[in-house]
């Protein structure tokens, strides 16, 4: 059974963006500081964790243009409640719509963002985090940039769209 599982893993296609060589270290993303604006980013990975007893997706992107080419940059998504239908205002729904060009499915809250972001590059709005969670100003040495919103798909085809087109 193990041989069969390993063979299946080896045959599975890689969804890495062609310009993305390796998934960068997530800790390095907190040292990336670029000016507010629009940049091209490629999706690298997603990790789920709890912040203040609420589930959150931490999305890791790689900068493809600007001063910080090749540097990692973070994005965050609150996980919507699983028992509610997605609304257009949720950041999770907005990212799905930008990536696929479709309305979000009913069970979107249970999806891993890699299912619709992997292997894609986007134009994204990036902003500098200047305040901490209590609203107090951060020193410039503790500030970092993050992806605030995805604006447009520029390259790639999300895995969930490829599954539907087969």
N, C-alpha and C positions, 0 to 999 in steps of 0.2 A: 504493500500500500504506500509506503514512503517513497519508493522509486517512482511510482505513478504520480504522486503529488509533486515531487521535484521536477519530473518531466513536464507536467502541466505548467509549473512556475516558469520553466525555461522557455516554453513556447509562448507565454503571455507577452503581448507587445509592451514595449516601454513607452510611456506617455511623456517622457522628458522633452522639453523644448530643445530644438536642435542647437541653439546658441548657449544653452545651459550645460556646462560641463559637469558640475557636481553640486549636490545640495550643500549650501554653505552652513557654517556653524550658526545656530540660532542666537547665541550670545553676542556674536559680532554685530547683529542687527541693531543693538542698542547704542552702538557707536556711530551709526550712519546718520549724518546730519546734512541735509540738502535744503535749499530754499523752497518755500511753498510754491506749488505750481503743478503743471501736468508733465508726467514723465511716462516713458514706456517701461513696463515691468513684465517679467515672466514669472509664472507661478512655480514654486519649488516644492512646498510641502504644507501639511496642515496637522496641527496637534490640538487635542481637546483637553481643557483643564477647567478647574473651578476657581472663580474669582468672586469673593464675597458671597459664597454659597450659591452661585449661579453658574451654569455651564457656559463656557466661552470657547470659540475656535480661534486659535492663534495661527494666522496664515503667514507663511514665509514666501516672499517674492525676491527676485533679483533685479536690480536696476539694469536697464539695457541702453540708456542714454543719459546725458547730463554729466555732471562732474563726478558722479559716483558709479561709473559703469562697473558691473560685476559685483557690487556691494549688496549684501542682503538688506532687506527692509521688511518690517512687519506690518500686518494688517490684523484687525480683530473683528470678530462677529459674535454677537450674543446669540446663543442657541434659542430659537423660538420654542414655545411650548409644543410638545408632541401631539396634544389632543386638539389643537386649533388649526384651522385652515390658514395657509399663508396669506398675508395681506400684502398689497403692493408696496407699502411703506417700510416693511422690514428690510434691513440691509442685506439679509440672507436672500430674500426674494429679488432684490435689486441686482445683486451679483449674479444670481442664476439667470435673470432676464438678459443682462448684458452679455454673459458668456454664451448663451444658447439662442437668444432671440425668440424665446418661447415663454408662455405663461408658466409660473411655477406649479408643479404637481402638488396634489393634496398632501402627500407624505414627505414633503421637502425637509421638514424639521428633523427627520430621522436620517437624512443623507449626510455623508461625509463630503465636504466641499471639494475634495480631490476628484469626486465623480463628475463635476462639471467645470473644474478649473485646470485640471492636469493637462500639460502639453500645450498651453496657450500663453500668448502674450497679449497685454492690454495697455491701452492708454489709461492712466490712473491719476486721480487727484491726490497729491501728497501734501501733507502738512507737518509742521514741527510741533511736537508736544512740548508746550511751554509751562504747563501747570501740572501739579501732582493730583492725586485722587481727591484731596481735600480742597483744591482750588488755590493752593498757595503757589506762588511763582517758583519755578525750578531754576537753579543756576544754569548758565549756558552749557557748562561741562556735563550736566546731567540731562540735557535735552536730547531728543532723538526724533527722527522723522518716521512717519507711518503712512500707510496707504489709507486714505479716508474713504475713497469710493473708486470703483472701476467705471470708466466712462465708455470704452469702446473696445471690442475684440479686434486686435490687429493681426494676429497670426495664430494658426493652429485650429484644431477642431476638438471640442470637448468630448471626452469618452462617452458620456451619456447620449450625445447626438450620434456618434458613430454606432452605438448599440442599436439605436432606433432605425438607422439607415440600412442595416444589414438585411 
